[in-house]
Amino acid sequence: MKKKVYLHVGFHKTGTTAIQETFHRYSSELKDLGINYATRSRRANHHEAWALTERSWGWKNRGGDLIPISEWEKKVKRIGSRKLNSLLSSEFFSELNDTQLNRMAADLKDYDVEVIFTIRPLAKILSSSYQQYLKYGIKVSYEEWLKDIFENTEVSKSTPTFWKRHRHDLVISRWARAFGNQKIHLVVVDESEPNLLYEAFTKILQLPTGTLNAVEGTGSNRSLNFSEISLLLALNRAFPKDRDWKDYEMFVREGPIRALTNQAHLASLGEKLLTPQWALDEALKLALTSVAKIDELGINIYGDTKRLLDVTVPVGVNVEVSEISIETVVNALLVFEKSEVIRKYSTKEIFNEAVKRLKRVVRKFLKLT
């Protein structure tokens, strides 16, 4: 009998962080039940996915880390060397093109592969996706971003990966061609019944009932309120062009923004991000086509795909923020206390980095004079 490889491959903003936290928390129990879940970092297999998609972590031409294909090759070897079945999880796998997907299928041809997608309504993904792109440094407002993605439904200008991730019917169809329709599992996430997500994974992974449960108190990756979004957008627009991804990651993404998002109680402060009605209308048009195609594929579906037509999100026009609460700013400024990224650097390392930057400034000055 072939060993199984379970691939949880997306989609972005569909509870992936929560289920990855669960896989990590219950990794010992999974191992006892014959499934190995091993990750290099971030409690997910993002490095392997970035290696296959040939993308960098961070800004490609400004200090981002290009992940070598060897990261994927090492994972394939480890899968082969273990007696256990393997579980991999990264929403970035959903971005594989046909060539990359065929490479994965060839590398895993000796295994019984089960592919798992988690999915939410496109309308509910819009605001959370925008916030995720904000954390990568984009400088356009929500309204500008929405106009861009719906005017460019093949490849948007400001965020080229969005439709790679969220033309759900096209992505699922590609994976079905590579691995077979009956090997594709689609879990429809329902916020009103959060346990269904864990029950579906328990069934797909053939685990005893109740094995997987939500991990309480993680608080990570929560939605930002509009004041926090306005603060992040202002930071992105003011961030110096001569600084690279490492600077941005330390002093913005993993600094004040991480300090805020790790505190779930702050989400209730301020107004929610509002989505204009015209954008929800466009999302529903695409969702209708997508759901019809998905239903025709004959894949394994957990939940009701009609829920993917839900457009009940906060609707309206966002009013520009001119003031931000003191609590929001204070919590953002507590970065040195709350950020693991910054605390891992010693005073000596920070001093040496400051010296390097001073030297760069001096060299630029000497050239000018």
C-alpha positions as CSV (number, residue, x, y, z in Angstrom):
1,M,0.0,0.0,0.0
2,K,1.3,3.4,-0.9
3,K,2.1,6.0,1.8
4,K,-0.3,9.0,1.8
5,V,0.7,12.6,1.4
6,Y,-2.0,15.1,2.4
7,L,-1.5,18.5,0.9
8,H,-3.5,21.4,2.4
9,V,-2.9,24.0,-0.3
10,G,-5.2,27.0,0.3
11,F,-6.9,29.2,-0.2
12,H,-5.5,32.3,1.4
13,K,-7.7,34.0,4.1
14,T,-9.8,30.9,4.7
15,G,-8.8,30.0,8.2
16,T,-5.4,28.6,7.1
17,T,-3.5,30.1,10.0
18,A,-6.0,28.6,12.5
19,I,-5.8,25.1,11.1
20,Q,-2.0,25.3,10.9
21,E,-1.9,26.3,14.5
22,T,-4.0,23.2,15.2
23,F,-1.7,20.9,13.1
24,H,1.3,22.3,15.1
25,R,-0.4,21.9,18.5
26,Y,-1.5,18.3,17.8
27,S,1.6,17.2,15.9
28,S,2.5,14.6,18.6
29,E,-1.0,13.2,18.5
30,L,-0.9,13.1,14.7
31,K,2.4,11.3,14.7
32,D,1.0,8.7,17.1
33,L,-1.8,8.2,14.6
34,G,0.6,7.7,11.7
35,I,0.8,11.3,10.2
36,N,3.9,13.4,10.3
37,Y,3.5,17.2,10.3
38,A,6.9,18.9,10.2
39,T,7.6,22.5,9.4
40,R,10.7,24.6,9.2
41,S,9.1,27.7,10.6
42,R,5.8,29.7,10.9
43,R,4.0,26.4,11.8
44,A,3.4,25.8,8.1
45,N,5.3,24.6,5.0
46,H,5.6,28.1,3.4
47,H,9.3,27.6,2.5
48,E,8.6,24.5,0.4
49,A,5.8,26.4,-1.3
50,W,7.9,29.5,-2.0
51,A,10.6,27.2,-3.4
52,L,8.2,25.5,-5.9
53,T,6.6,28.8,-6.9
54,E,10.0,30.4,-7.5
55,R,9.1,33.4,-5.4
56,S,10.9,35.3,-2.8
57,W,9.8,36.1,0.7
58,G,9.6,39.8,0.7
59,W,10.3,42.4,-1.9
60,K,11.9,40.7,-4.9
61,N,14.4,43.4,-5.8
62,R,14.8,45.0,-2.4
63,G,16.2,42.5,0.0
64,G,13.6,39.7,-0.2
65,D,14.9,36.1,0.3
66,L,14.7,33.9,-2.8
67,I,13.9,30.4,-1.5
68,P,15.9,27.8,-3.4
69,I,14.2,24.8,-5.0
70,S,16.4,22.6,-2.7
71,E,13.9,23.4,0.1
72,W,11.2,21.4,-1.8
73,E,13.7,18.7,-2.8
74,K,14.7,18.2,0.8
75,K,11.0,17.8,1.8
76,V,10.4,15.2,-0.9
77,K,13.4,13.2,0.4
78,R,12.2,13.4,4.0
79,I,8.7,12.2,2.9
80,G,10.4,9.2,1.3
81,S,12.6,8.4,4.3
82,R,9.7,8.3,6.8
83,K,7.5,5.3,7.5
84,L,4.6,7.6,8.4
85,N,2.2,9.4,6.1
86,S,2.9,13.1,5.6
87,L,0.9,16.3,5.9
88,L,2.0,19.6,4.3
89,S,0.1,22.9,4.7
90,S,0.7,26.2,3.0
91,E,-1.8,28.4,1.2
92,F,1.1,29.5,-1.1
93,F,0.9,26.1,-2.8
94,S,-2.4,27.4,-4.5
95,E,-0.2,29.8,-6.6
96,L,1.5,27.0,-8.5
97,N,1.3,27.4,-12.3
98,D,0.8,24.3,-14.5
99,T,4.6,23.7,-14.9
100,Q,5.2,23.9,-11.2
101,L,2.2,21.8,-10.4
102,N,3.3,19.1,-12.9
103,R,6.7,19.1,-11.2
104,M,5.1,18.5,-7.8
105,A,2.9,15.7,-9.2
106,A,6.0,14.0,-10.7
107,D,7.9,14.3,-7.5
108,L,5.1,12.7,-5.5
109,K,4.1,10.1,-8.1
110,D,5.0,7.2,-5.7
111,Y,2.5,8.4,-3.1
112,D,-1.2,8.4,-2.7
113,V,-1.8,12.2,-2.7
114,E,-4.9,13.8,-1.2
115,V,-5.3,17.6,-1.9
116,I,-7.3,19.8,0.5
117,F,-8.7,23.3,-0.2
118,T,-10.4,25.5,2.3
119,I,-12.6,28.2,0.8
120,R,-14.7,31.2,1.9
121,P,-17.0,33.6,-0.1
122,L,-15.0,35.9,-2.4
123,A,-16.8,38.9,-0.9
124,K,-15.6,38.0,2.6
125,I,-12.0,37.6,1.3
126,L,-11.7,41.1,-0.2
127,S,-11.1,43.2,3.0
128,S,-8.8,40.6,4.6
129,S,-6.8,40.1,1.5
130,Y,-6.3,43.9,1.2
131,Q,-5.0,44.0,4.8
132,Q,-2.6,41.1,4.0
133,Y,-1.2,43.0,1.1
134,L,-0.9,46.1,3.2
135,K,1.5,44.1,5.4
136,Y,3.7,43.6,2.3
137,G,3.9,47.4,1.9
138,I,1.4,48.3,-0.8
139,K,0.5,52.0,-0.8
140,V,-3.0,52.2,-2.4
141,S,-6.2,52.7,-0.5
142,Y,-8.8,49.9,-0.3
143,E,-11.1,51.6,-2.8
144,E,-8.2,52.0,-5.3
145,W,-7.2,48.4,-4.8
146,L,-10.7,47.2,-5.4
147,K,-11.0,49.2,-8.6
148,D,-7.7,47.7,-9.8
149,I,-8.5,44.0,-9.1
150,F,-12.0,44.2,-10.7
151,E,-10.7,46.1,-13.8
152,N,-7.9,43.6,-14.2
153,T,-9.3,40.1,-13.4
154,E,-6.5,38.3,-15.1
155,V,-3.5,40.0,-13.3
156,S,-4.0,43.1,-11.1
157,K,-1.4,45.8,-11.3
158,S,-1.0,46.5,-7.6
159,T,-1.2,42.8,-6.4
160,P,-0.4,40.4,-9.2
161,T,-0.8,37.3,-7.0
162,F,-4.5,38.1,-6.0
163,W,-6.2,36.3,-8.9
164,K,-3.6,33.5,-8.9
165,R,-5.0,32.8,-5.5
166,H,-8.6,33.6,-5.8
167,R,-9.9,32.5,-9.2
168,H,-11.0,29.5,-7.1
169,D,-12.6,27.5,-9.9
170,L,-9.5,27.8,-12.2
171,V,-7.1,26.8,-9.4
172,I,-9.1,23.8,-8.3
173,S,-9.5,22.7,-11.9
174,R,-5.7,22.8,-12.4
175,W,-5.1,20.6,-9.3
176,A,-7.9,18.2,-10.4
177,R,-6.1,17.7,-13.7
178,A,-2.8,17.0,-12.0
179,F,-4.0,14.6,-9.3
180,G,-7.5,13.5,-10.3
181,N,-11.0,14.9,-9.3
182,Q,-11.6,12.3,-6.6
183,K,-8.3,13.3,-4.9
184,I,-9.5,16.9,-4.4
185,H,-11.3,17.8,-1.1
186,L,-13.0,21.2,-0.7
187,V,-14.0,22.4,2.8
188,V,-16.5,25.3,2.7
189,V,-15.6,27.4,5.8
190,D,-18.7,28.6,7.8
191,E,-17.9,31.2,10.5
192,S,-21.2,30.4,12.2
193,E,-20.1,26.8,12.7
194,P,-16.3,26.9,13.3
195,N,-16.1,23.3,14.4
196,L,-17.0,22.1,10.9
197,L,-13.5,23.0,9.7
198,Y,-11.9,20.7,12.2
199,E,-14.5,18.0,11.8
200,A,-13.9,18.0,8.0
201,F,-10.1,17.7,8.4
202,T,-10.5,14.9,10.9
203,K,-12.6,13.0,8.4
204,I,-10.3,13.6,5.4
205,L,-7.2,12.6,7.5
206,Q,-9.1,9.5,8.7
207,L,-8.5,10.4,12.4
208,P,-10.7,9.5,15.4
209,T,-13.5,11.9,16.1
210,G,-12.4,14.8,18.2
211,T,-8.7,14.5,17.5
212,L,-8.4,18.1,16.1
213,N,-9.7,21.2,17.9
214,A,-9.2,24.9,17.6
215,V,-6.3,26.3,19.5
216,E,-7.6,29.0,21.8
217,G,-5.8,32.3,22.5
218,T,-3.5,32.5,19.5
219,G,-4.8,35.9,18.5
220,S,-2.5,36.1,15.5
221,N,-3.5,37.3,12.0
222,R,-6.7,39.0,13.2
223,S,-8.4,41.6,11.1
224,L,-7.3,45.2,11.6
225,N,-9.9,47.9,12.4
226,F,-10.0,51.0,10.1
227,S,-7.8,53.1,12.4
228,E,-5.1,50.5,12.3
229,I,-5.4,50.1,8.5
230,S,-5.1,53.9,8.1
231,L,-2.0,53.8,10.3
232,L,-0.4,51.0,8.3
233,L,-1.2,52.7,5.0
234,A,0.4,55.9,6.2
235,L,3.5,54.0,7.3
236,N,3.8,52.3,3.9
237,R,3.5,55.6,2.1
238,A,6.1,57.2,4.3
239,F,8.5,54.3,4.3
240,P,11.8,55.4,2.7
241,K,12.5,54.0,-0.8
242,D,16.1,53.3,0.0
243,R,15.2,50.9,2.8
244,D,14.9,47.2,2.0
245,W,12.6,44.3,3.0
246,K,14.5,43.4,6.1
247,D,14.0,47.0,7.4
248,Y,10.3,46.9,6.6
249,E,9.9,43.5,8.1
250,M,11.6,44.5,11.4
251,F,10.2,48.0,11.9
252,V,6.7,47.7,10.3
253,R,5.4,44.2,9.6
254,E,6.9,42.3,12.5
255,G,7.1,45.5,14.6
256,P,4.1,47.7,15.4
257,I,1.7,45.7,13.1
258,R,2.5,42.3,14.7
259,A,2.3,44.0,18.1
260,L,-1.3,45.1,17.2
261,T,-2.5,41.9,15.5
262,N,-1.4,39.7,18.3
263,Q,-3.8,41.5,20.6
264,A,-7.3,40.2,19.6
265,H,-9.2,42.6,22.0
266,L,-8.0,45.6,20.0
267,A,-10.1,44.6,17.0
268,S,-13.2,46.0,18.7
269,L,-11.7,49.5,18.8
270,G,-12.7,51.9,16.0
271,E,-14.7,51.2,12.8
272,K,-14.5,48.2,10.6
273,L,-13.2,48.5,7.0
274,L,-16.2,49.0,4.7
275,T,-16.6,47.5,1.2
276,P,-18.5,49.5,-1.4
277,Q,-21.6,47.9,-2.8
278,W,-20.3,48.0,-6.4
279,A,-17.4,45.7,-5.4
280,L,-19.7,43.2,-3.7
281,D,-21.8,43.1,-6.9
282,E,-18.7,42.3,-8.9
283,A,-17.6,39.7,-6.4
284,L,-21.0,38.0,-6.6
285,K,-20.8,37.8,-10.5
286,L,-17.5,36.0,-10.3
287,A,-18.7,33.8,-7.5
288,L,-21.7,32.6,-9.4
289,T,-19.5,31.5,-12.3
290,S,-17.0,29.9,-10.0
291,V,-19.5,27.9,-7.9
292,A,-21.1,26.6,-11.0
293,K,-17.8,25.3,-12.4
294,I,-16.7,23.8,-9.0
295,D,-20.0,21.9,-8.7
296,E,-19.4,20.4,-12.1
297,L,-16.0,19.0,-11.2
298,G,-17.2,16.1,-9.2
299,I,-14.7,16.7,-6.3
300,N,-15.3,15.9,-2.6
301,I,-17.1,18.8,-1.0
302,Y,-17.7,19.3,2.7
303,G,-20.3,21.9,3.3
304,D,-22.7,23.8,1.0
305,T,-21.1,25.7,-2.0
306,K,-24.1,28.0,-2.0
307,R,-22.6,29.7,1.0
308,L,-19.9,30.9,-1.3
309,L,-22.4,33.4,-2.7
310,D,-22.7,35.1,0.6
311,V,-22.0,38.9,0.4
312,T,-23.0,39.9,3.9
313,V,-20.1,42.1,4.9
314,P,-19.9,45.6,6.3
315,V,-21.0,47.8,3.4
316,G,-20.3,51.5,2.8
317,V,-17.8,54.2,2.1
318,N,-14.8,54.6,4.4
319,V,-14.3,58.1,5.8
320,E,-10.7,59.3,5.9
321,V,-9.2,59.0,9.4
322,S,-7.6,62.1,10.8
323,E,-7.2,60.9,14.4
324,I,-6.2,57.6,15.8
325,S,-6.9,56.4,19.4
326,I,-4.1,56.7,21.9
327,E,-4.4,53.0,22.8
328,T,-3.8,52.0,19.2
329,V,-0.7,54.1,18.9
330,V,0.7,53.0,22.3
331,N,0.2,49.3,21.5
332,A,1.9,49.8,18.1
333,L,4.9,51.5,19.8
334,L,5.4,48.7,22.3
335,V,7.2,46.9,19.5
336,F,10.4,46.2,21.4
337,E,8.5,44.4,24.2
338,K,6.1,42.4,22.0
339,S,8.0,41.6,18.8
340,E,9.9,38.3,18.6
341,V,11.7,39.5,15.5
342,I,13.2,42.5,17.1
343,R,14.0,40.8,20.4
344,K,16.1,38.2,18.6
345,Y,18.6,40.9,17.7
346,S,21.2,41.8,20.3
347,T,22.2,45.4,21.2
348,K,25.5,44.7,19.4
349,E,23.7,43.6,16.2
350,I,21.5,46.7,16.2
351,F,24.5,48.9,16.8
352,N,26.4,47.3,14.0
353,E,23.5,47.7,11.6
354,A,23.3,51.4,12.6
355,V,27.0,51.8,11.8
356,K,26.4,50.2,8.4
357,R,23.6,52.6,7.6
358,L,25.6,55.6,8.8
359,K,28.5,54.6,6.4
360,R,26.0,54.4,3.5
361,V,24.8,57.9,4.3
362,V,28.3,59.2,4.5
363,R,29.3,57.6,1.1
364,K,26.2,59.1,-0.5
365,F,27.1,62.5,0.9
366,L,30.7,62.3,-0.3
367,K,29.5,61.4,-3.8
368,L,27.3,64.4,-3.8
369,T,30.1,66.7,-2.7
